[in-house]
Amino acid sequence: GWIFTLAGGAISWKSKKQTCITLSTMESEFVALASAGQEAEWLRGLLLEVPLAKDNVSKVLIHCDSQATLARAFSKVYNGKSRHIGLRHSLVRKMIKDGIISLKYIQTSYNLADPFTKPLARDLLKTT
């Protein structure tokens, strides 16, 4: 899942069951990254249409809590073992190259999208 914020407020979010089969957590995170990248591209295009915001639109920063996924995204090497995510890999690489998105590692505990896909940790629950 993913969530996009602007000025501190959520403007777009998504959480759904993936339709393609992945063989690892990295591949699953990469599928979500490609989906988030497509939404980022659309949102950036929308902001470019707003006359007042047109000059202030930069790359969309996407935080990811998987170092393996980030390594794959920045890797120019494509191996045959991950053919089923090859199109998504090309898509993410192109968006990075074209300056549409930028990627940054974030610790899982700070990842805003994790509550969409993971249960809330016991220590975060407060009893009143």
Contacts in CASP RR format, 6 or more apart in sequence:
PFRMAT RR
TARGET T0000
AUTHOR 0000-0000-0000
METHOD contacts of the structure
MODEL  1
GWIFTLAGGAISWKSKKQTCITLSTMESEFVALASAGQEAEWLRGLLLEV
PLAKDNVSKVLIHCDSQATLARAFSKVYNGKSRHIGLRHSLVRKMIKDGI
ISLKYIQTSYNLADPFTKPLARDLLKTT
1 13 0 8 1.000
1 14 0 8 1.000
1 15 0 8 1.000
1 16 0 8 1.000
1 32 0 8 1.000
1 35 0 8 1.000
1 36 0 8 1.000
1 113 0 8 1.000
1 116 0 8 1.000
1 117 0 8 1.000
2 13 0 8 1.000
2 14 0 8 1.000
2 32 0 8 1.000
2 35 0 8 1.000
2 36 0 8 1.000
2 39 0 8 1.000
2 62 0 8 1.000
2 113 0 8 1.000
2 116 0 8 1.000
3 10 0 8 1.000
3 12 0 8 1.000
3 13 0 8 1.000
3 112 0 8 1.000
3 113 0 8 1.000
3 116 0 8 1.000
4 10 0 8 1.000
4 11 0 8 1.000
4 12 0 8 1.000
4 13 0 8 1.000
4 36 0 8 1.000
4 39 0 8 1.000
4 40 0 8 1.000
4 43 0 8 1.000
4 60 0 8 1.000
5 11 0 8 1.000
5 112 0 8 1.000
11 43 0 8 1.000
12 39 0 8 1.000
12 43 0 8 1.000
13 113 0 8 1.000
13 116 0 8 1.000
14 35 0 8 1.000
14 39 0 8 1.000
14 116 0 8 1.000
15 113 0 8 1.000
15 116 0 8 1.000
15 117 0 8 1.000
18 28 0 8 1.000
18 31 0 8 1.000
18 32 0 8 1.000
20 31 0 8 1.000
20 84 0 8 1.000
21 84 0 8 1.000
22 28 0 8 1.000
22 30 0 8 1.000
22 31 0 8 1.000
22 84 0 8 1.000
22 85 0 8 1.000
25 66 0 8 1.000
25 68 0 8 1.000
26 66 0 8 1.000
26 68 0 8 1.000
26 69 0 8 1.000
26 72 0 8 1.000
27 82 0 8 1.000
27 84 0 8 1.000
27 85 0 8 1.000
29 64 0 8 1.000
29 66 0 8 1.000
29 68 0 8 1.000
29 69 0 8 1.000
30 69 0 8 1.000
30 72 0 8 1.000
30 73 0 8 1.000
30 85 0 8 1.000
30 88 0 8 1.000
30 89 0 8 1.000
30 92 0 8 1.000
31 85 0 8 1.000
31 88 0 8 1.000
33 62 0 8 1.000
33 64 0 8 1.000
33 69 0 8 1.000
33 73 0 8 1.000
33 88 0 8 1.000
33 92 0 8 1.000
33 103 0 8 1.000
34 85 0 8 1.000
34 88 0 8 1.000
34 91 0 8 1.000
34 92 0 8 1.000
36 62 0 8 1.000
37 60 0 8 1.000
37 62 0 8 1.000
37 91 0 8 1.000
37 92 0 8 1.000
37 95 0 8 1.000
37 100 0 8 1.000
37 101 0 8 1.000
38 91 0 8 1.000
40 60 0 8 1.000
40 62 0 8 1.000
40 95 0 8 1.000
40 100 0 8 1.000
40 101 0 8 1.000
41 60 0 8 1.000
41 95 0 8 1.000
41 100 0 8 1.000
41 101 0 8 1.000
43 60 0 8 1.000
44 57 0 8 1.000
44 60 0 8 1.000
44 100 0 8 1.000
45 57 0 8 1.000
47 53 0 8 1.000
47 54 0 8 1.000
47 57 0 8 1.000
48 54 0 8 1.000
48 57 0 8 1.000
59 99 0 8 1.000
59 100 0 8 1.000
59 101 0 8 1.000
59 102 0 8 1.000
60 100 0 8 1.000
60 101 0 8 1.000
60 102 0 8 1.000
61 101 0 8 1.000
61 102 0 8 1.000
61 103 0 8 1.000
61 104 0 8 1.000
62 101 0 8 1.000
62 102 0 8 1.000
62 103 0 8 1.000
62 104 0 8 1.000
63 103 0 8 1.000
63 104 0 8 1.000
63 105 0 8 1.000
63 106 0 8 1.000
63 110 0 8 1.000
63 111 0 8 1.000
63 112 0 8 1.000
64 70 0 8 1.000
64 73 0 8 1.000
64 103 0 8 1.000
64 104 0 8 1.000
64 105 0 8 1.000
64 106 0 8 1.000
65 105 0 8 1.000
65 106 0 8 1.000
65 107 0 8 1.000
65 108 0 8 1.000
65 111 0 8 1.000
65 114 0 8 1.000
67 105 0 8 1.000
70 103 0 8 1.000
70 105 0 8 1.000
72 82 0 8 1.000
72 89 0 8 1.000
73 89 0 8 1.000
73 92 0 8 1.000
73 93 0 8 1.000
73 96 0 8 1.000
73 103 0 8 1.000
74 96 0 8 1.000
74 103 0 8 1.000
76 93 0 8 1.000
78 86 0 8 1.000
78 89 0 8 1.000
82 89 0 8 1.000
92 101 0 8 1.000
95 101 0 8 1.000
96 102 0 8 1.000
96 103 0 8 1.000
108 114 0 8 1.000
END
